[in-house]
Amino acid sequence: MKLREIVVDKAIVPNLVATKRDEAIKELLDALVASGKVSADMRDVFAKAIIARENKGSTGLNHGVAIPHTKTTTVQSPLAAIGISRTGVDFNALDKQPVYSIVLMLSPEDQPALHTDAMKAIFTHLSKDQFRRFLRQATTVDAVTTLLDEADAGPASR
């Protein structure tokens, strides 16, 4: 699965305003709502589900990245928003460091294989130092989409 199949361009937030985990999750959900991919009446439902998931175990990984997510019956295929924080967000990450790159994902509850494929695509790229570095340095939506295009064209995505 390609990143460009998952990430909603209009839900890329290259300069997150939020400084706290729950605020960042809601800001990215707001971006998905604004993109038209998620209905506004589901925003709080998703926020509650994702925050409950975070409270059970952080999706903050090492190296300044987090992948908050939930499964739902209201989406047909995985959808992701990307947020980049300039100051860092405390996600209670495994390495106890702030998170700068957040990929929030919603995936269909009844299609676990799609969820797994999407998570694998996201994690494969976020585990690469160069990708993480370029993503964190991106300051525009165009810069992020160019990076995603380049990542999808690389050997790991074939």
Protein Blocks (a to p, Z undefined) as FASTA:
>chain_A
ZZklmmcfklccfbcfbfbfklmmmmmmmmmmmnopacfklmmmmmmmmmmmmmmoccbd
ehhiacdddddfkbfbdcddddddfkbpaehiaklpacfbdcdddddfklmklmmmmmmm
mmmmmmpmklmmmmmmpcbfklmmmmmmmmmmmmklZZ
